Amino acid sequence: MVIRTEGLSYSFGSQQVVKSLSLQVPQGSIYGFLGPNGAGKTTTIKMLLNLLKTGEGSIFVFDKELQTNRIAILKEIGSLIEQPAIYAHMSGRENLLNRAMLLGVNDARVDEMLALVKLSNAAHKKTGQYSLGMKQRLGIALALLSDPKLLILDEPTNGLDPNGIIEIRELLVRLTREHDKTVFISSHLLAEIERMATHVGIINHGEMLFQGSIDDLQAISQPLVYIETDNTVDAANLLTRNGYEVADVNNDSLTVPFTSKKQMGVINGLLNQNGVTVFAINKQQKDLENLFLSITKSN
Ligand SMILES: Nc1ncnc2c1ncn2[C@@H]1O[C@H](COP(=O)(O)OP(=O)(O)OP(=O)(O)O)[C@@H](O)[C@H]1O
């Protein structure tokens, strides 16, 4: 395991915001650390980076205990929390050169990093003129300069447009597949994490609700087929008679568990042939809130 915590807890005054977390982050994984705002993600990340002193419990990174091996461990971690520290009056390349000098890293690595995060074309532009997505990618390039084995990113896609999100996602996948990194990334968006993560940990109110591989997660976050019809009761009866498990019925719509696109076509045909007008039929992914409900139920 690249990160392993045991009974990790933290309190601000009398408010316990991280409760006995046991994180298990495998080598080479993209570990999505998911939870709604205020769940305790940033506090946990700050402890992993030794920016907050561990409350209770212990943290092992690369199988070494953090407190007693701080310098050796932190050298191998690149991180991005909140906004990256970027000088707006300098170009992307100058920002990287500046940091490279401080770290004693070879200048050649600067151009390598610019290429890796796809900023070569904007290398000489002042970062004050960068889009938010470009700034985040520059932040990741800065974090990667010293060639760390582990990258810890706190909500790096916050506020990005869909294109910006896709670019970050592709970059992180490349980093793990081609550059042998392990990525720990926090987010409050399930759909975003599901598309890139190999492993997930889901927390709420500081407590771990679920931890496992993305396949384990998908087994409990099964999507639904959402159907809008002119007569949901007739539709529900018809579907039940034909062996479908109707999950939910209300005045305008009903849902059944999704199994395949083909099955959606069959359902559509069945309803239409039996005089039920289908206004809409689509696959509906569960959001974090619905997932919490299914996790709590299955527990
Ligand atoms: N410096 C602080 N002093 C007191 N309470 C704090 C402090 N920092 C965070 N908290 C509280 O700790 C809890 C967890 O916050 P944290 O920032 O770790 O959550 P988060 O999951 O990262 O959420 P967000 O995505 O909103 O940052 C929240 O209730 C927050 O109000």
The ligand as an SDF file (V2000), in Angstrom:
LIG
                    3D

 31 33  0  0  0  0  0  0  0  0999 V2000
   -9.6390   25.3920   10.8730 N   0  0  0  0  0  0  0  0  0  0  0  0
  -10.8150   24.8740   11.2240 C   0  0  0  0  0  0  0  0  0  0  0  0
  -11.3720   25.1440   12.4240 N   0  0  0  0  0  0  0  0  0  0  0  0
  -12.5620   24.6110   12.7930 C   0  0  0  0  0  0  0  0  0  0  0  0
  -13.2780   23.7570   12.0200 N   0  0  0  0  0  0  0  0  0  0  0  0
  -12.7810   23.4560   10.8190 C   0  0  0  0  0  0  0  0  0  0  0  0
  -11.5320   23.9880   10.3380 C   0  0  0  0  0  0  0  0  0  0  0  0
  -11.2860   23.4890    9.1110 N   0  0  0  0  0  0  0  0  0  0  0  0
  -12.3410   22.6870    8.8150 C   0  0  0  0  0  0  0  0  0  0  0  0
  -13.2410   22.6680    9.8220 N   0  0  0  0  0  0  0  0  0  0  0  0
  -14.4890   21.8700    9.8800 C   0  0  0  0  0  0  0  0  0  0  0  0
  -14.1580   20.5220    9.7130 O   0  0  0  0  0  0  0  0  0  0  0  0
  -15.1250   19.8340    8.9290 C   0  0  0  0  0  0  0  0  0  0  0  0
  -14.4410   19.1220    7.7900 C   0  0  0  0  0  0  0  0  0  0  0  0
  -13.8900   20.0740    6.9130 O   0  0  0  0  0  0  0  0  0  0  0  0
  -13.0070   19.7000    5.6440 P   0  0  0  0  0  0  0  0  0  0  0  0
  -12.5450   20.9640    5.0150 O   0  0  0  0  0  0  0  0  0  0  0  0
  -12.0010   18.6910    6.0260 O   0  0  0  0  0  0  0  0  0  0  0  0
  -14.0950   18.9940    4.7300 O   0  0  0  0  0  0  0  0  0  0  0  0
  -14.0540   18.6890    3.1720 P   0  0  0  0  0  0  0  0  0  0  0  0
  -14.6330   17.3440    3.0130 O   0  0  0  0  0  0  0  0  0  0  0  0
  -12.7020   18.9310    2.6350 O   0  0  0  0  0  0  0  0  0  0  0  0
  -15.0610   19.7290    2.6090 O   0  0  0  0  0  0  0  0  0  0  0  0
  -14.8460   20.8310    1.4820 P   0  0  0  0  0  0  0  0  0  0  0  0
  -14.9570   20.1010    0.2050 O   0  0  0  0  0  0  0  0  0  0  0  0
  -15.9940   21.7430    1.7380 O   0  0  0  0  0  0  0  0  0  0  0  0
  -13.5090   21.4570    1.7500 O   0  0  0  0  0  0  0  0  0  0  0  0
  -16.1320   20.8800    8.5150 C   0  0  0  0  0  0  0  0  0  0  0  0
  -17.2360   20.7850    9.3680 O   0  0  0  0  0  0  0  0  0  0  0  0
  -15.4000   22.1800    8.6990 C   0  0  0  0  0  0  0  0  0  0  0  0
  -16.3150   23.1960    9.0350 O   0  0  0  0  0  0  0  0  0  0  0  0
  1  2  1  0
  2  3  1  0
  2  7  2  0
  3  4  2  0
  4  5  1  0
  5  6  2  0
  6  7  1  0
  6 10  1  0
  7  8  1  0
  8  9  2  0
  9 10  1  0
 10 11  1  0
 11 12  1  0
 11 30  1  0
 12 13  1  0
 13 14  1  0
 13 28  1  0
 14 15  1  0
 15 16  1  0
 16 17  2  0
 16 18  1  0
 16 19  1  0
 19 20  1  0
 20 21  2  0
 20 22  1  0
 20 23  1  0
 23 24  1  0
 24 25  2  0
 24 26  1  0
 24 27  1  0
 28 29  1  0
 28 30  1  0
 30 31  1  0
M  END
$$$$
